[in-house]
Amino acid sequence: MMRTADALTVERLSAGYPGRPVIRDLVLPPLPGGAVTALVGPNAAGKSTLLKAFAGLVKAAGRVTFGDHDLLRLPLAARADLIGFMPQSLPQGVALSVLESVIAAFEASRPGALAGADAARRAITTLDRLGIADLALDTLDRLSGGQRQLVSLAQALVREPRLLLLDEPTSALDLRHQVTVMEAVRALAAEGRIVVVVLHDLNLAARWADRVVVLDHGRAVAVGTPAQALTSATLADVWGVAARITLGPNGVPHVVVEGALDAPPVPAAAPGVPPENSTAA
Ligand SMILES: Nc1ncnc2c1ncn2[C@@H]1O[C@H](COP(=O)(O)OP(=O)(O)OP(=O)(O)O)[C@@H](O)[C@H]1O
């Protein structure tokens, strides 16, 4: 039975690479179980580094607690038991079938937990949940970019982790698959998990996340509901764009980017060029 009271707390977290500090003294309000948190911010803000710090894949100092666990001091095997991490890209050159790769992802973290047939059943259920059971026997190397992304997500989900860290799970997906993935993300959170998802599409974040953390230069510059965190002022300060934000009837903000703040004005259409959709006389 999933414990729903667990929250992820981050206190004075610093993380980075040798000679390259990225996250500095980060403090976040507790991220509760059952909620989807979108992590947004410009390129190189430190979003992937933060997820990797939670997962134990980069050097980190400070304090991150998850329920009773002191995450940064937990041995990697114990962390792998709690956390499902979907990286930005799937490694190339792996000659496994989709199904074999998802079974392998399960067995890597829970060796011997299920007999072969049960592990296979679980892997197929996971593929089915993401609408890609028909890819089960395809070789990883022959998949499209979007299919690879869905398989990578299946590898993170198959262990049913309590903390799910997804790095841009929708960046290569068509509209229909974006919805499939975000619905799956919401369903996973509804089961009591904590989901932290890196997204570049702010409207996707606004539509699907309960809260948004805006990261810039390794610091959280806005945290709150989508409407609180995604303001014109934040988009100007952090992304350098002029944006109009409208609020839908359910309070969900919609972001329309009008241009770069330092860009020259867009020239008017040249005279004599018929507007689109007009029929030339
Ligand atoms: N392995 C590494 N070694 C050294 N520096 C790295 C390494 N990986 C990332 N960095 C640096 O850390 C900083 C943050 O990178 P990170 O990948 O966390 O950003 P991000 O917010 O996820 O960016 P993006 O939106 O472009 O994916 C960048 O300046 C990057 O160059």
The ligand as an ORCA input file, in Angstrom:
! r2SCAN-3c Opt
* xyz 0 1
  N      28.454     16.294    -17.093
  C      28.610     17.604    -16.938
  N      29.813     18.125    -16.634
  C      29.974     19.468    -16.460
  N      28.977     20.371    -16.569
  C      27.763     19.904    -16.885
  C      27.509     18.502    -17.095
  N      26.197     18.353    -17.386
  C      25.667     19.594    -17.375
  N      26.596     20.522    -17.073
  C      26.391     21.974    -16.957
  O      25.489     22.221    -15.903
  C      24.630     23.326    -16.235
  C      23.191     22.914    -16.017
  O      22.890     21.865    -16.936
  P      21.517     21.074    -16.881
  O      21.607     19.970    -17.874
  O      21.188     20.747    -15.472
  O      20.507     22.214    -17.386
  P      18.983     22.104    -17.803
  O      18.250     23.180    -17.066
  O      18.481     20.719    -17.648
  O      19.094     22.509    -19.351
  P      18.271     22.086    -20.677
  O      16.947     22.780    -20.593
  O      19.129     22.682    -21.751
  O      18.184     20.594    -20.744
  C      24.959     23.743    -17.663
  O      25.779     24.877    -17.631
  C      25.732     22.547    -18.200
  O      26.716     22.966    -19.132
*
